[in-house]
Amino acid sequence: MKLVLAAALALAVATPALADHAGMDHGAQDHADHGAMMEGGLKSSSPESGSTVSAPKTLVLTFEHPMKLDMVTLTGPNGATLKLKGGAAVADSATVKLPVLAAGVWKAAWHATSADGHMMYGALGFTVR
Protein backbone atom coordinates (compact mmCIF):
# COMPACT_ATOMS: atom_id res chain seq x y z
CA MET A 1 0.00 0.00 0.00
CA LYS A 2 2.82 2.40 0.91
CA LEU A 3 4.53 1.63 -2.41
CA VAL A 4 1.34 2.39 -4.34
CA LEU A 5 0.84 5.67 -2.44
CA ALA A 6 4.48 6.65 -3.00
CA ALA A 7 4.19 5.89 -6.74
CA ALA A 8 0.94 7.87 -7.02
CA LEU A 9 2.47 10.81 -5.18
CA ALA A 10 5.59 10.76 -7.37
CA LEU A 11 3.40 10.77 -10.49
CA ALA A 12 1.24 13.62 -9.16
CA VAL A 13 4.26 15.75 -8.31
CA ALA A 14 6.07 15.00 -11.58
CA THR A 15 3.06 15.60 -13.84
CA PRO A 16 2.30 19.21 -14.83
CA ALA A 17 -1.12 20.31 -13.67
CA LEU A 18 -3.80 21.16 -16.17
CA ALA A 19 -5.53 24.48 -16.67
CA ASP A 20 -9.02 24.92 -18.09
CA HIS A 21 -9.14 28.48 -19.36
CA ALA A 22 -9.25 28.48 -23.15
CA GLY A 23 -10.42 31.77 -24.60
CA MET A 24 -9.80 33.81 -21.46
CA ASP A 25 -8.13 37.19 -21.88
CA HIS A 26 -4.82 37.62 -20.08
CA GLY A 27 -4.00 40.94 -21.72
CA ALA A 28 -0.44 41.00 -23.01
CA GLN A 29 0.49 37.88 -21.03
CA ASP A 30 0.74 34.78 -23.22
CA HIS A 31 -0.19 31.39 -21.75
CA ALA A 32 3.47 30.42 -22.21
CA ASP A 33 4.28 33.11 -19.62
CA HIS A 34 2.54 31.05 -16.92
CA GLY A 35 5.66 28.92 -16.49
CA ALA A 36 4.33 26.31 -18.97
CA MET A 37 1.40 25.90 -16.56
CA MET A 38 3.53 23.86 -14.20
CA GLU A 39 1.57 23.28 -11.03
CA GLY A 40 -1.36 25.04 -12.72
CA GLY A 41 0.15 28.51 -12.53
CA LEU A 42 1.58 28.05 -9.06
CA LYS A 43 4.67 30.22 -8.45
CA SER A 44 5.56 28.73 -5.10
CA SER A 45 4.23 26.94 -2.06
CA SER A 46 5.06 26.56 1.59
CA PRO A 47 5.75 23.79 2.35
CA GLU A 48 7.56 23.49 -0.98
CA SER A 49 6.74 20.54 -3.20
CA GLY A 50 9.15 17.71 -2.44
CA SER A 51 10.29 19.18 0.88
CA THR A 52 10.49 17.56 4.31
CA VAL A 53 9.08 19.70 7.12
CA SER A 54 8.26 19.54 10.82
CA ALA A 55 4.60 20.04 11.76
CA PRO A 56 3.46 22.68 9.23
CA LYS A 57 0.66 24.87 10.58
CA THR A 58 -0.36 26.39 7.22
CA LEU A 59 -0.22 25.71 3.50
CA VAL A 60 0.59 28.85 1.49
CA LEU A 61 0.06 28.83 -2.29
CA THR A 62 1.39 31.74 -4.36
CA PHE A 63 -0.05 31.98 -7.87
CA GLU A 64 1.28 33.36 -11.18
CA HIS A 65 -1.73 35.74 -11.20
CA PRO A 66 -4.58 36.45 -8.73
CA MET A 67 -6.78 33.44 -7.99
CA LYS A 68 -9.43 32.47 -5.43
CA LEU A 69 -8.47 29.20 -3.78
CA ASP A 70 -11.64 27.09 -3.76
CA MET A 71 -10.52 23.85 -2.14
CA VAL A 72 -7.50 21.87 -0.99
CA THR A 73 -7.74 18.11 -0.58
CA LEU A 74 -5.02 16.62 1.62
CA THR A 75 -4.22 12.94 1.28
CA GLY A 76 -2.22 11.51 4.14
CA PRO A 77 0.18 8.63 4.55
CA ASN A 78 -2.66 6.23 5.38
CA GLY A 79 -4.65 7.26 2.27
CA ALA A 80 -7.30 9.18 4.21
CA THR A 81 -8.35 12.53 2.74
CA LEU A 82 -9.20 15.85 4.34
CA LYS A 83 -11.04 18.61 2.44
CA LEU A 84 -10.10 22.16 3.42
CA LYS A 85 -11.93 25.23 2.10
CA GLY A 86 -10.01 28.09 0.54
CA GLY A 87 -10.62 31.78 1.06
CA ALA A 88 -13.26 34.10 -0.38
CA ALA A 89 -10.88 36.64 -1.93
CA VAL A 90 -9.07 36.68 -5.27
CA ALA A 91 -5.41 37.27 -4.41
CA ASP A 92 -1.84 36.47 -5.46
CA SER A 93 -1.56 33.99 -2.60
CA ALA A 94 -3.80 31.93 -0.35
CA THR A 95 -3.14 30.54 3.12
CA VAL A 96 -4.98 27.52 4.50
CA LYS A 97 -4.73 26.51 8.15
CA LEU A 98 -3.68 22.87 8.46
CA PRO A 99 -4.74 20.42 11.14
CA VAL A 100 -2.01 18.53 13.00
CA LEU A 101 -0.48 16.27 10.32
CA ALA A 102 0.91 12.82 11.12
CA ALA A 103 4.43 11.96 10.04
CA GLY A 104 4.69 10.66 6.48
CA VAL A 105 4.09 11.67 2.88
CA TRP A 106 1.24 14.10 2.17
CA LYS A 107 -0.31 15.26 -1.11
CA ALA A 108 -2.15 18.58 -1.38
CA ALA A 109 -4.41 18.80 -4.45
CA TRP A 110 -5.84 22.29 -5.00
CA HIS A 111 -8.44 23.99 -7.19
CA ALA A 112 -8.64 27.77 -7.77
CA THR A 113 -10.65 30.22 -9.89
CA SER A 114 -9.54 33.59 -11.27
CA ALA A 115 -11.60 36.78 -11.28
CA ASP A 116 -12.33 36.21 -14.99
CA GLY A 117 -13.63 32.70 -14.27
CA HIS A 118 -10.88 30.42 -15.52
CA MET A 119 -10.04 27.46 -13.33
CA MET A 120 -6.69 26.01 -12.43
CA TYR A 121 -5.76 23.01 -10.40
CA GLY A 122 -2.65 21.19 -9.37
CA ALA A 123 -0.99 19.11 -6.71
CA LEU A 124 2.13 19.12 -4.62
CA GLY A 125 3.64 16.68 -2.19
CA PHE A 126 5.66 17.05 0.98
CA THR A 127 6.82 14.88 3.86
CA VAL A 128 6.16 15.57 7.53
CA ARG A 129 8.88 14.36 9.94
C-alpha positions as CSV (number, residue, x, y, z in Angstrom):
1,M,0.0,0.0,0.0
2,K,2.8,2.4,0.9
3,L,4.5,1.6,-2.4
4,V,1.3,2.4,-4.3
5,L,0.8,5.7,-2.4
6,A,4.5,6.7,-3.0
7,A,4.2,5.9,-6.7
8,A,0.9,7.9,-7.0
9,L,2.5,10.8,-5.2
10,A,5.6,10.8,-7.4
11,L,3.4,10.8,-10.5
12,A,1.2,13.6,-9.2
13,V,4.3,15.8,-8.3
14,A,6.1,15.0,-11.6
15,T,3.1,15.6,-13.8
16,P,2.3,19.2,-14.8
17,A,-1.1,20.3,-13.7
18,L,-3.8,21.2,-16.2
19,A,-5.5,24.5,-16.7
20,D,-9.0,24.9,-18.1
21,H,-9.1,28.5,-19.4
22,A,-9.3,28.5,-23.2
23,G,-10.4,31.8,-24.6
24,M,-9.8,33.8,-21.5
25,D,-8.1,37.2,-21.9
26,H,-4.8,37.6,-20.1
27,G,-4.0,40.9,-21.7
28,A,-0.4,41.0,-23.0
29,Q,0.5,37.9,-21.0
30,D,0.7,34.8,-23.2
31,H,-0.2,31.4,-21.8
32,A,3.5,30.4,-22.2
33,D,4.3,33.1,-19.6
34,H,2.5,31.1,-16.9
35,G,5.7,28.9,-16.5
36,A,4.3,26.3,-19.0
37,M,1.4,25.9,-16.6
38,M,3.5,23.9,-14.2
39,E,1.6,23.3,-11.0
40,G,-1.4,25.0,-12.7
41,G,0.1,28.5,-12.5
42,L,1.6,28.1,-9.1
43,K,4.7,30.2,-8.4
44,S,5.6,28.7,-5.1
45,S,4.2,26.9,-2.1
46,S,5.1,26.6,1.6
47,P,5.7,23.8,2.3
48,E,7.6,23.5,-1.0
49,S,6.7,20.5,-3.2
50,G,9.2,17.7,-2.4
51,S,10.3,19.2,0.9
52,T,10.5,17.6,4.3
53,V,9.1,19.7,7.1
54,S,8.3,19.5,10.8
55,A,4.6,20.0,11.8
56,P,3.5,22.7,9.2
57,K,0.7,24.9,10.6
58,T,-0.4,26.4,7.2
59,L,-0.2,25.7,3.5
60,V,0.6,28.8,1.5
61,L,0.1,28.8,-2.3
62,T,1.4,31.7,-4.4
63,F,-0.1,32.0,-7.9
64,E,1.3,33.4,-11.2
65,H,-1.7,35.7,-11.2
66,P,-4.6,36.4,-8.7
67,M,-6.8,33.4,-8.0
68,K,-9.4,32.5,-5.4
69,L,-8.5,29.2,-3.8
70,D,-11.6,27.1,-3.8
71,M,-10.5,23.9,-2.1
72,V,-7.5,21.9,-1.0
73,T,-7.7,18.1,-0.6
74,L,-5.0,16.6,1.6
75,T,-4.2,12.9,1.3
76,G,-2.2,11.5,4.1
77,P,0.2,8.6,4.5
78,N,-2.7,6.2,5.4
79,G,-4.7,7.3,2.3
80,A,-7.3,9.2,4.2
81,T,-8.3,12.5,2.7
82,L,-9.2,15.9,4.3
83,K,-11.0,18.6,2.4
84,L,-10.1,22.2,3.4
85,K,-11.9,25.2,2.1
86,G,-10.0,28.1,0.5
87,G,-10.6,31.8,1.1
88,A,-13.3,34.1,-0.4
89,A,-10.9,36.6,-1.9
90,V,-9.1,36.7,-5.3
91,A,-5.4,37.3,-4.4
92,D,-1.8,36.5,-5.5
93,S,-1.6,34.0,-2.6
94,A,-3.8,31.9,-0.3
95,T,-3.1,30.5,3.1
96,V,-5.0,27.5,4.5
97,K,-4.7,26.5,8.2
98,L,-3.7,22.9,8.5
99,P,-4.7,20.4,11.1
100,V,-2.0,18.5,13.0
101,L,-0.5,16.3,10.3
102,A,0.9,12.8,11.1
103,A,4.4,12.0,10.0
104,G,4.7,10.7,6.5
105,V,4.1,11.7,2.9
106,W,1.2,14.1,2.2
107,K,-0.3,15.3,-1.1
108,A,-2.2,18.6,-1.4
109,A,-4.4,18.8,-4.4
110,W,-5.8,22.3,-5.0
111,H,-8.4,24.0,-7.2
112,A,-8.6,27.8,-7.8
113,T,-10.7,30.2,-9.9
114,S,-9.5,33.6,-11.3
115,A,-11.6,36.8,-11.3
116,D,-12.3,36.2,-15.0
117,G,-13.6,32.7,-14.3
118,H,-10.9,30.4,-15.5
119,M,-10.0,27.5,-13.3
120,M,-6.7,26.0,-12.4
121,Y,-5.8,23.0,-10.4
122,G,-2.6,21.2,-9.4
123,A,-1.0,19.1,-6.7
124,L,2.1,19.1,-4.6
125,G,3.6,16.7,-2.2
126,F,5.7,17.1,1.0
127,T,6.8,14.9,3.9
128,V,6.2,15.6,7.5
129,R,8.9,14.4,9.9
